[in-house]
């Protein structure tokens, strides 16, 4: 209703503005004595006949009204622009459809980028193996087949670069459609330009055909010979970060329904939230897959750095004395990272270069973090539910009761034996009676101690209803959160009502301005009519009486 009033006021104001500013406006005035209407043209000469005070007042009112129009023009124009596109609901549905289509396209684009990265990494590993092997050619020398693979990797890298640009452009489009950023925002203004350029620069790294350069040096008691192809192949392994995007897109926590629930709960859905949700939902599966991926990734990198190290200058003997434990074999590299990440450290296989040891340190740090997560996951998994805790406490109570009854029955049996002994009077029986009394006292003492321990370990009523109390507390906290949400909603409603009252106040001011403009226009009209009558009287003086001539 407020927007409708603003539209009506805008139309009226434009009409008044046009009437006041257009010198060729035709105003109907009742000038004849018989009540007939007459049209009069307001030219510049007749307008100049108005009093200066009235003209200044009209101009000031028009300028004031123009200033007030600027404060509400954005709101009116934004609502007018939606009239040609249909209702608000249709526009909202169209926007949601466009957002969904953009998200599907972004998901397909990230999937294609992950597939390209997978192919590039596999081709790079295969080419590096062929480059390092000395079967039928010198070591660290490329072949025609290897150069062809490098060319394919370069073409795939170009496609990957295009996919990265499309990823950021689509992300910017989705943010604009969802209203997270202004419609005129760019990659630079949103801060995504630097990450995009950094990602493009990193993903553009690949080995060009014909690059066979190497560099060597001494380290510890041996020599190393690294090729630029090997270094670039290790760097290309880092392009596997694209898998994180695919993991985020295909997660069960980023579906349409999940996003609606998170939006309702005011939760920001990002990669951090998805990882925490999976750690909570299936921690062992998530951590196990992460360990496998890291073992493969770090194992390949460690193998590339370690197999180029040799003892002596000309001997081909590697550092590991046992050939079966040489890091030339990829399974030994995987075994090295596995025992390092699990903090076992058998010592049968170990790195000998600075770069290999650096990878071992990284694997050890990551492994300690993952092992601690496994311990936490097992602790959470082994925790009792409320029903299991109640069953456990009931079993403990029954067990303590059985132990107490058994000890009490032993005391009663001993007491009956002493009673039988007391009925005899022989000296031997007296000795047996004395020993029996000592045994009974020992049992009573033991029973008393056990009884105190059992009472201290027995489950009280508060502990029996502890699970119920915790459940009530959780429900109460949930109710408090609900009341907080209601309070926040009431505050939003109050703010919205205040905004409406403010709009109504502005509308009242506009109405007052319009009334003032209308009064000025009526005054202008009356003065013009009076001026025209005076002009007619001057043109026809014979119709006046002689007495009125001096007064005119």
FIPALUM-590415 format. One record per residue (C-alpha): x, y, z. Coordinates in Angstrom, 1 decimal, padded with zeros to 4 digits, always signed. Layout:
<firos>
FIRO       c1       c2       c3
FIRO        X        Y        Z
...
</firos>
This chain:
<firos>
FIRO       c1       c2       c3
FIRO   +000.0   +000.0   +000.0
FIRO   +002.9   +002.4   +000.8
FIRO   +004.5   +001.7   -002.6
FIRO   +001.1   +002.3   -004.3
FIRO   +000.8   +005.6   -002.6
FIRO   +004.3   +006.6   -003.6
FIRO   +003.5   +005.8   -007.3
FIRO   +000.3   +007.9   -007.2
FIRO   +002.1   +010.8   -005.5
FIRO   +004.9   +010.5   -008.1
FIRO   +002.4   +010.7   -011.0
FIRO   +000.6   +013.7   -009.3
FIRO   +003.9   +015.4   -008.6
FIRO   +005.0   +015.1   -012.2
FIRO   +001.7   +016.5   -013.3
FIRO   +002.0   +019.5   -010.9
FIRO   +005.6   +019.9   -012.0
FIRO   +004.6   +020.0   -015.6
FIRO   +001.9   +022.5   -014.9
FIRO   +004.2   +024.8   -013.1
FIRO   +007.1   +024.7   -015.4
FIRO   +005.6   +024.6   -018.9
FIRO   +004.9   +028.1   -020.1
FIRO   +002.6   +026.9   -022.8
FIRO   +000.2   +025.2   -020.4
FIRO   -003.5   +026.0   -021.0
FIRO   -005.4   +026.7   -017.8
FIRO   -009.2   +026.9   -017.8
FIRO   -010.5   +029.9   -015.9
FIRO   -014.1   +031.1   -015.1
FIRO   -013.8   +034.6   -016.5
FIRO   -017.2   +035.4   -017.8
FIRO   -020.0   +036.6   -015.6
FIRO   -022.4   +033.9   -016.9
FIRO   -020.2   +031.1   -015.6
FIRO   -018.9   +030.0   -019.0
FIRO   -015.3   +028.7   -019.1
FIRO   -012.5   +030.3   -021.1
FIRO   -009.0   +029.0   -022.2
FIRO   -006.1   +031.4   -021.7
FIRO   -002.5   +030.9   -022.9
FIRO   +000.2   +031.6   -020.4
FIRO   +002.9   +033.2   -022.4
FIRO   +006.0   +034.8   -021.0
FIRO   +004.6   +038.3   -021.2
FIRO   +001.5   +037.4   -019.2
FIRO   +003.6   +035.3   -016.7
FIRO   +005.8   +038.3   -016.1
FIRO   +002.7   +040.3   -015.0
FIRO   +002.5   +038.1   -011.8
FIRO   +003.8   +039.5   -008.6
FIRO   +007.4   +038.6   -008.0
FIRO   +006.6   +037.2   -004.5
FIRO   +004.2   +034.7   -006.0
FIRO   +006.6   +033.6   -008.7
FIRO   +009.4   +033.1   -006.1
FIRO   +007.1   +031.1   -003.8
FIRO   +006.0   +028.8   -006.7
FIRO   +009.6   +028.2   -007.8
FIRO   +010.8   +027.5   -004.2
FIRO   +007.9   +025.0   -003.7
FIRO   +008.8   +023.2   -006.9
FIRO   +012.5   +023.0   -006.0
FIRO   +011.6   +021.6   -002.5
FIRO   +009.3   +019.1   -004.1
FIRO   +012.0   +018.0   -006.5
FIRO   +014.4   +017.4   -003.6
FIRO   +011.8   +015.2   -001.8
FIRO   +011.3   +013.2   -005.0
FIRO   +015.0   +012.2   -005.1
FIRO   +014.7   +010.5   -001.7
FIRO   +012.0   +008.0   -002.9
FIRO   +012.9   +007.8   -006.6
FIRO   +015.0   +004.6   -006.2
FIRO   +012.2   +002.8   -004.4
FIRO   +009.6   +003.8   -006.9
FIRO   +011.7   +003.0   -009.9
FIRO   +012.7   -000.4   -008.5
FIRO   +009.0   -001.3   -008.0
FIRO   +008.0   +000.1   -011.4
FIRO   +010.7   -002.0   -013.2
FIRO   +009.1   -005.2   -011.8
FIRO   +005.7   -004.3   -013.3
FIRO   +006.8   -005.2   -016.8
FIRO   +008.2   -008.6   -015.8
FIRO   +005.2   -009.9   -013.9
FIRO   +004.4   -010.4   -010.3
FIRO   +006.9   -010.5   -007.5
FIRO   +006.4   -014.3   -007.1
FIRO   +007.1   -014.9   -010.7
FIRO   +010.3   -012.8   -010.6
FIRO   +011.4   -014.7   -007.5
FIRO   +010.7   -018.1   -009.1
FIRO   +012.6   -017.0   -012.2
FIRO   +015.6   -015.9   -010.1
FIRO   +015.6   -019.2   -008.2
FIRO   +015.5   -021.1   -011.5
FIRO   +018.5   -019.1   -012.8
FIRO   +020.4   -019.7   -009.6
FIRO   +019.7   -023.4   -009.7
FIRO   +020.8   -023.6   -013.3
FIRO   +024.0   -021.7   -012.5
FIRO   +024.8   -024.0   -009.6
FIRO   +024.3   -027.1   -011.8
FIRO   +026.6   -025.5   -014.4
FIRO   +029.2   -024.8   -011.7
FIRO   +029.0   -028.3   -010.4
FIRO   +029.5   -029.7   -013.9
FIRO   +032.4   -027.3   -014.5
FIRO   +034.2   -028.3   -011.3
FIRO   +033.6   -032.0   -012.1
FIRO   +035.2   -031.5   -015.5
FIRO   +038.1   -029.7   -013.9
FIRO   +038.7   -032.5   -011.4
FIRO   +038.6   -035.0   -014.3
FIRO   +041.2   -033.0   -016.2
FIRO   +043.4   -032.8   -013.1
FIRO   +043.2   -036.6   -012.7
FIRO   +044.2   -037.2   -016.3
FIRO   +047.1   -034.7   -016.1
FIRO   +048.4   -036.3   -012.9
FIRO   +048.3   -039.8   -014.3
FIRO   +050.0   -038.7   -017.6
FIRO   +052.6   -036.8   -015.6
FIRO   +053.5   -039.8   -013.5
FIRO   +053.6   -042.1   -016.5
FIRO   +055.8   -039.6   -018.4
FIRO   +058.1   -039.1   -015.5
FIRO   +058.6   -042.8   -015.1
FIRO   +059.5   -043.1   -018.8
FIRO   +061.8   -040.0   -018.4
FIRO   +063.7   -041.4   -015.5
FIRO   +064.0   -045.0   -016.7
FIRO   +067.2   -045.9   -018.6
FIRO   +065.7   -048.7   -020.7
FIRO   +067.1   -048.2   -024.2
FIRO   +068.1   -044.6   -023.6
FIRO   +070.1   -042.4   -021.2
FIRO   +068.5   -041.6   -017.9
FIRO   +066.6   -038.3   -017.6
FIRO   +066.1   -038.1   -021.4
FIRO   +062.8   -037.5   -023.0
FIRO   +061.5   -039.5   -026.0
FIRO   +059.1   -038.6   -028.8
FIRO   +056.4   -040.5   -026.9
FIRO   +057.1   -038.6   -023.8
FIRO   +057.1   -035.2   -025.6
FIRO   +053.7   -036.2   -027.1
FIRO   +052.4   -036.8   -023.5
FIRO   +053.7   -033.4   -022.5
FIRO   +051.9   -031.7   -025.4
FIRO   +048.7   -033.4   -024.3
FIRO   +049.2   -032.2   -020.7
FIRO   +049.7   -028.6   -022.0
FIRO   +046.5   -028.7   -024.0
FIRO   +044.6   -030.1   -021.0
FIRO   +046.2   -027.3   -018.9
FIRO   +044.7   -024.7   -021.2
FIRO   +041.3   -026.2   -020.8
FIRO   +041.8   -026.3   -017.1
FIRO   +042.7   -022.6   -017.1
FIRO   +039.4   -021.8   -018.9
FIRO   +037.5   -023.9   -016.4
FIRO   +039.0   -021.9   -013.5
FIRO   +037.9   -018.6   -015.1
FIRO   +034.4   -020.0   -015.7
FIRO   +034.3   -021.2   -012.0
FIRO   +035.0   -017.7   -010.7
FIRO   +032.6   -016.0   -013.1
FIRO   +029.8   -018.4   -012.3
FIRO   +030.5   -017.9   -008.6
FIRO   +030.2   -014.1   -009.1
FIRO   +027.0   -014.6   -011.0
FIRO   +025.4   -016.7   -008.3
FIRO   +026.4   -014.2   -005.6
FIRO   +024.8   -011.4   -007.6
FIRO   +021.5   -013.3   -008.1
FIRO   +021.3   -014.3   -004.5
FIRO   +021.8   -010.7   -003.4
FIRO   +025.0   -011.4   -001.5
FIRO   +026.8   -008.7   -003.4
FIRO   +025.7   -005.7   -005.5
FIRO   +024.7   -006.2   -009.1
FIRO   +027.6   -004.0   -010.3
FIRO   +030.2   -005.9   -008.3
FIRO   +033.3   -007.3   -010.1
FIRO   +036.0   -009.9   -009.3
FIRO   +038.2   -007.1   -008.1
FIRO   +035.7   -005.5   -005.8
FIRO   +034.7   -008.9   -004.3
FIRO   +038.4   -009.8   -003.6
FIRO   +038.3   -012.9   -006.0
FIRO   +040.7   -011.5   -008.6
FIRO   +043.9   -012.2   -006.6
FIRO   +042.9   -015.8   -005.8
FIRO   +041.9   -016.4   -009.4
FIRO   +045.1   -015.1   -010.8
FIRO   +047.1   -017.1   -008.2
FIRO   +045.2   -020.3   -009.1
FIRO   +045.7   -019.6   -012.8
FIRO   +049.4   -019.1   -012.3
FIRO   +049.8   -022.3   -010.3
FIRO   +047.7   -024.5   -012.6
FIRO   +049.7   -023.3   -015.6
FIRO   +052.8   -025.1   -014.4
FIRO   +053.6   -028.1   -016.6
FIRO   +056.6   -029.6   -018.3
FIRO   +057.0   -028.3   -021.9
FIRO   +058.2   -030.8   -024.6
FIRO   +062.0   -031.0   -024.9
FIRO   +062.8   -029.9   -021.3
FIRO   +065.6   -032.4   -020.2
FIRO   +067.6   -030.1   -018.0
FIRO   +068.9   -031.4   -014.6
FIRO   +070.8   -030.1   -011.7
FIRO   +073.0   -032.0   -009.3
FIRO   +075.0   -031.6   -006.1
FIRO   +076.4   -033.4   -003.0
FIRO   +074.4   -034.2   +000.1
FIRO   +075.6   -036.1   +003.1
FIRO   +077.7   -039.0   +001.8
FIRO   +076.3   -039.1   -001.7
FIRO   +075.2   -037.1   -004.7
FIRO   +071.8   -036.2   -006.1
FIRO   +070.7   -035.5   -009.6
FIRO   +067.3   -033.8   -009.9
FIRO   +065.6   -033.1   -013.2
FIRO   +063.2   -030.1   -013.7
FIRO   +060.7   -032.6   -015.0
FIRO   +060.7   -034.4   -011.6
FIRO   +060.3   -031.1   -009.7
FIRO   +057.4   -030.0   -011.9
FIRO   +055.7   -033.4   -011.6
FIRO   +055.7   -033.1   -007.8
FIRO   +054.3   -029.5   -008.1
FIRO   +051.6   -030.8   -010.4
FIRO   +050.5   -033.3   -007.7
FIRO   +049.2   -030.2   -005.8
FIRO   +046.6   -029.6   -008.4
FIRO   +044.6   -032.3   -006.6
FIRO   +043.0   -029.5   -004.6
FIRO   +040.3   -029.5   -007.2
FIRO   +039.0   -032.7   -005.5
FIRO   +038.0   -030.5   -002.6
FIRO   +035.6   -028.6   -004.8
FIRO   +034.1   -031.7   -006.2
FIRO   +033.8   -033.2   -002.7
FIRO   +031.9   -030.0   -001.6
FIRO   +029.6   -030.1   -004.6
FIRO   +028.6   -033.8   -004.2
FIRO   +028.3   -033.8   -000.5
FIRO   +025.0   -034.7   +001.2
FIRO   +025.3   -031.5   +003.2
FIRO   +025.1   -029.2   +000.2
FIRO   +021.9   -030.5   -001.4
FIRO   +019.0   -028.1   -002.0
FIRO   +017.0   -029.2   +001.0
FIRO   +020.2   -029.1   +003.2
FIRO   +020.9   -025.6   +002.1
FIRO   +017.3   -024.5   +002.9
FIRO   +017.6   -026.0   +006.4
FIRO   +021.0   -024.3   +006.9
FIRO   +019.7   -020.9   +005.7
FIRO   +016.7   -021.3   +008.1
FIRO   +019.1   -022.1   +010.9
FIRO   +021.4   -019.2   +009.9
FIRO   +024.3   -021.5   +009.2
FIRO   +026.9   -020.6   +006.6
FIRO   +027.5   -023.6   +004.4
FIRO   +031.1   -023.9   +003.3
FIRO   +033.9   -026.5   +003.1
FIRO   +034.6   -026.2   +006.8
FIRO   +031.0   -027.0   +007.7
FIRO   +030.9   -030.0   +005.3
FIRO   +034.1   -031.4   +006.8
FIRO   +032.9   -031.1   +010.4
FIRO   +029.5   -032.7   +009.4
FIRO   +031.3   -035.7   +007.8
FIRO   +033.6   -036.0   +010.8
FIRO   +030.5   -036.1   +013.0
FIRO   +028.4   -038.4   +010.8
FIRO   +031.0   -041.0   +009.6
FIRO   +034.4   -040.2   +011.1
FIRO   +036.2   -043.5   +010.5
FIRO   +035.3   -043.6   +006.8
FIRO   +036.3   -040.0   +006.3
FIRO   +039.6   -040.2   +008.1
FIRO   +040.4   -043.6   +006.5
FIRO   +039.9   -042.2   +003.0
FIRO   +041.9   -039.1   +003.9
FIRO   +044.8   -041.2   +005.1
FIRO   +044.8   -043.3   +001.9
FIRO   +044.9   -040.2   -000.3
FIRO   +047.7   -038.6   +001.7
FIRO   +049.8   -041.8   +001.7
FIRO   +049.5   -042.0   -002.1
FIRO   +050.2   -038.3   -002.7
FIRO   +053.1   -037.9   -000.3
FIRO   +054.5   -041.3   -001.2
FIRO   +054.8   -040.4   -004.9
FIRO   +056.5   -037.1   -004.0
FIRO   +058.9   -038.8   -001.6
FIRO   +059.8   -041.5   -004.2
FIRO   +060.7   -038.8   -006.8
FIRO   +063.1   -037.1   -004.4
FIRO   +064.7   -040.2   -002.9
FIRO   +065.4   -042.3   -006.0
FIRO   +067.7   -039.6   -007.4
FIRO   +070.1   -039.9   -004.5
FIRO   +073.1   -042.2   -004.8
FIRO   +076.0   -043.2   -002.6
FIRO   +079.4   -042.4   -004.1
FIRO   +080.1   -040.6   -007.3
FIRO   +079.9   -043.4   -010.0
FIRO   +078.3   -046.3   -008.1
FIRO   +074.7   -046.9   -008.7
FIRO   +074.2   -048.2   -005.1
FIRO   +071.2   -046.5   -003.4
FIRO   +071.2   -045.6   +000.3
FIRO   +069.2   -048.6   +001.4
FIRO   +071.4   -051.6   +001.6
FIRO   +068.7   -054.1   +001.1
FIRO   +067.4   -053.8   -002.5
FIRO   +064.0   -054.9   -001.5
FIRO   +063.7   -051.9   +000.8
FIRO   +064.8   -049.4   -001.9
FIRO   +062.6   -046.3   -002.4
FIRO   +062.8   -047.0   -006.1
FIRO   +059.8   -049.2   -005.5
FIRO   +056.6   -047.2   -005.1
FIRO   +055.1   -049.6   -002.5
FIRO   +058.1   -049.0   -000.2
FIRO   +057.4   -045.3   -000.4
FIRO   +053.8   -045.9   +000.5
FIRO   +054.9   -048.1   +003.4
FIRO   +057.3   -045.4   +004.6
FIRO   +054.5   -042.8   +004.7
FIRO   +052.0   -045.2   +006.3
FIRO   +054.3   -046.1   +009.2
FIRO   +055.3   -042.4   +009.6
FIRO   +051.7   -041.1   +009.6
FIRO   +050.6   -043.7   +012.1
FIRO   +053.7   -042.7   +014.3
FIRO   +054.9   -046.3   +014.3
FIRO   +058.3   -045.7   +012.7
FIRO   +059.8   -049.2   +012.1
FIRO   +063.0   -047.8   +010.6
FIRO   +063.3   -050.4   +007.9
FIRO   +062.8   -047.7   +005.3
FIRO   +063.8   -044.1   +005.8
FIRO   +064.4   -041.0   +003.6
FIRO   +068.0   -039.8   +003.1
FIRO   +067.5   -036.4   +001.3
FIRO   +066.4   -033.0   +002.7
FIRO   +063.3   -032.9   +000.5
FIRO   +062.4   -036.5   +001.4
FIRO   +062.8   -035.9   +005.1
FIRO   +060.7   -032.7   +004.8
FIRO   +057.9   -034.8   +003.3
FIRO   +058.3   -037.2   +006.2
FIRO   +057.9   -034.4   +008.7
FIRO   +054.8   -033.2   +007.0
FIRO   +053.4   -036.7   +006.9
FIRO   +054.2   -037.1   +010.6
FIRO   +052.4   -033.9   +011.6
FIRO   +049.3   -034.7   +009.6
FIRO   +049.3   -038.3   +010.9
FIRO   +049.3   -037.1   +014.5
FIRO   +046.4   -034.9   +013.8
FIRO   +044.5   -037.7   +012.1
FIRO   +045.3   -040.2   +014.9
FIRO   +043.9   -037.8   +017.4
FIRO   +040.8   -037.4   +015.4
FIRO   +040.5   -041.2   +015.3
FIRO   +040.8   -041.3   +019.1
FIRO   +038.1   -038.7   +019.5
FIRO   +035.8   -040.5   +017.0
FIRO   +036.2   -043.8   +018.9
FIRO   +035.5   -042.0   +022.2
FIRO   +032.3   -040.5   +020.7
FIRO   +031.3   -043.9   +019.2
FIRO   +031.8   -045.7   +022.5
FIRO   +029.8   -043.2   +024.5
FIRO   +026.5   -044.4   +026.0
FIRO   +023.2   -043.2   +024.8
FIRO   +020.6   -042.3   +027.5
FIRO   +019.0   -045.7   +027.2
FIRO   +022.3   -047.6   +027.3
FIRO   +023.5   -045.5   +030.3
FIRO   +020.3   -046.4   +032.2
FIRO   +020.7   -050.1   +031.3
FIRO   +024.4   -050.0   +032.4
FIRO   +023.5   -048.5   +035.8
FIRO   +020.7   -051.0   +036.4
FIRO   +023.1   -053.9   +035.7
FIRO   +025.6   -052.4   +038.1
FIRO   +023.0   -052.1   +040.8
FIRO   +021.9   -055.8   +040.4
FIRO   +025.6   -056.9   +040.5
FIRO   +026.2   -055.0   +043.7
FIRO   +023.1   -056.4   +045.3
FIRO   +024.1   -060.0   +044.5
FIRO   +027.5   -059.4   +046.0
FIRO   +026.0   -058.0   +049.2
FIRO   +023.5   -060.9   +049.5
FIRO   +026.3   -063.5   +049.0
FIRO   +028.5   -062.0   +051.8
FIRO   +025.5   -061.6   +054.1
FIRO   +024.6   -065.3   +053.6
FIRO   +028.2   -066.3   +054.5
FIRO   +027.9   -064.4   +057.7
FIRO   +024.7   -066.1   +058.6
FIRO   +026.2   -069.5   +057.9
FIRO   +029.1   -068.8   +060.2
FIRO   +026.8   -067.6   +062.9
FIRO   +024.8   -070.9   +062.7
FIRO   +028.1   -072.9   +063.0
FIRO   +029.0   -070.9   +066.1
FIRO   +025.6   -071.6   +067.6
FIRO   +026.1   -075.3   +067.1
FIRO   +029.6   -075.1   +068.8
FIRO   +028.2   -073.2   +071.7
FIRO   +025.9   -076.1   +072.6
FIRO   +028.9   -078.3   +073.4
FIRO   +031.1   -078.0   +076.5
FIRO   +034.3   -079.8   +075.6
FIRO   +037.6   -078.0   +075.6
FIRO   +038.2   -078.8   +071.9
FIRO   +034.9   -077.3   +071.0
FIRO   +035.8   -074.2   +073.0
FIRO   +038.9   -073.7   +070.9
FIRO   +036.9   -074.2   +067.8
FIRO   +034.3   -071.8   +069.1
FIRO   +037.0   -069.2   +069.7
FIRO   +038.4   -069.6   +066.2
FIRO   +034.9   -069.4   +064.8
FIRO   +034.2   -066.2   +066.6
FIRO   +037.4   -064.7   +065.2
FIRO   +036.4   -065.8   +061.7
FIRO   +032.9   -064.3   +062.2
FIRO   +034.4   -061.0   +063.3
FIRO   +036.7   -061.0   +060.2
FIRO   +033.7   -061.6   +057.9
FIRO   +031.7   -058.9   +059.6
FIRO   +034.6   -056.5   +059.2
FIRO   +035.0   -057.4   +055.5
FIRO   +031.2   -057.2   +055.0
FIRO   +031.1   -053.7   +056.7
FIRO   +034.0   -052.4   +054.5
FIRO   +032.4   -053.9   +051.3
FIRO   +029.0   -052.5   +052.3
FIRO   +030.5   -049.0   +052.6
FIRO   +032.3   -049.3   +049.3
FIRO   +029.1   -050.6   +047.6
FIRO   +027.1   -047.7   +049.1
FIRO   +029.7   -045.2   +047.8
FIRO   +029.7   -046.9   +044.4
FIRO   +025.9   -047.5   +044.3
FIRO   +023.9   -045.5   +041.9
FIRO   +021.8   -042.8   +043.5
FIRO   +018.4   -041.7   +042.4
FIRO   +019.9   -038.6   +040.9
FIRO   +022.2   -040.7   +038.8
FIRO   +019.4   -043.0   +037.8
FIRO   +017.5   -040.0   +036.5
FIRO   +020.6   -038.3   +035.2
FIRO   +019.8   -039.1   +031.6
FIRO   +016.3   -037.7   +032.0
FIRO   +017.6   -034.6   +033.6
FIRO   +020.1   -034.0   +030.7
FIRO   +017.3   -034.5   +028.2
FIRO   +015.2   -031.9   +030.0
FIRO   +018.1   -029.5   +030.0
FIRO   +018.6   -030.0   +026.3
FIRO   +015.0   -029.4   +025.6
FIRO   +015.0   -026.3   +027.8
FIRO   +018.0   -025.0   +025.9
FIRO   +016.3   -025.6   +022.7
FIRO   +013.2   -023.7   +023.9
FIRO   +015.5   -020.8   +025.0
FIRO   +017.0   -020.7   +021.5
FIRO   +013.4   -020.7   +020.1
FIRO   +012.5   -017.8   +022.3
FIRO   +015.6   -016.0   +021.2
FIRO   +014.6   -016.5   +017.6
FIRO   +011.1   -015.2   +018.4
FIRO   +012.6   -012.1   +020.1
FIRO   +014.8   -011.5   +017.1
FIRO   +011.8   -011.9   +014.8
FIRO   +009.8   -009.4   +016.9
FIRO   +012.7   -007.0   +016.7
FIRO   +012.7   -007.3   +012.9
FIRO   +009.0   -006.7   +012.8
FIRO   +009.4   -003.7   +015.0
FIRO   +012.1   -002.3   +012.7
FIRO   +009.9   -003.0   +009.7
FIRO   +007.0   -001.2   +011.3
FIRO   +009.2   +001.8   +012.1
FIRO   +010.3   +001.9   +008.5
FIRO   +006.7   +001.9   +007.4
FIRO   +005.9   +004.7   +009.7
FIRO   +008.9   +006.6   +008.4
FIRO   +007.6   +006.1   +004.9
FIRO   +004.2   +007.3   +005.9
FIRO   +005.7   +010.4   +007.4
FIRO   +007.5   +011.1   +004.2
FIRO   +004.2   +010.6   +002.3
FIRO   +002.5   +013.1   +004.6
FIRO   +005.2   +015.6   +003.9
FIRO   +004.8   +015.0   +000.2
FIRO   +001.0   +015.5   +000.6
FIRO   +001.6   +018.8   +002.4
FIRO   +004.0   +019.9   -000.4
FIRO   +001.4   +019.0   -003.0
FIRO   -001.3   +020.9   -001.1
FIRO   +001.0   +023.9   -000.9
FIRO   +001.8   +023.7   -004.6
FIRO   -001.9   +023.4   -005.4
FIRO   -002.6   +026.5   -003.3
FIRO   +000.1   +028.4   -005.1
FIRO   -001.3   +027.3   -008.4
FIRO   -004.8   +028.4   -007.4
FIRO   -003.4   +031.8   -006.3
FIRO   -001.5   +032.0   -009.6
FIRO   -004.8   +031.2   -011.4
FIRO   -006.8   +033.8   -009.5
FIRO   -004.2   +036.5   -010.0
FIRO   -004.1   +035.7   -013.7
FIRO   -007.9   +035.9   -013.9
FIRO   -007.8   +039.2   -012.1
FIRO   -005.2   +040.5   -014.5
FIRO   -007.2   +039.5   -017.5
FIRO   -010.3   +041.2   -016.1
FIRO   -008.4   +044.3   -015.5
FIRO   -007.1   +044.1   -019.1
FIRO   -010.6   +043.8   -020.4
FIRO   -011.7   +046.8   -018.4
FIRO   -008.9   +048.9   -019.8
FIRO   -009.9   +047.9   -023.4
FIRO   -013.7   +048.8   -022.8
FIRO   -013.8   +052.0   -020.6
FIRO   -017.2   +053.1   -022.0
FIRO   -019.0   +050.4   -020.1
FIRO   -018.0   +051.8   -016.8
FIRO   -019.9   +054.6   -015.0
FIRO   -018.2   +058.0   -014.6
FIRO   -018.0   +057.6   -010.8
FIRO   -015.9   +054.5   -011.1
FIRO   -013.4   +056.0   -013.6
FIRO   -011.2   +057.8   -011.1
FIRO   -011.2   +054.8   -008.7
FIRO   -010.0   +052.5   -011.5
</firos>
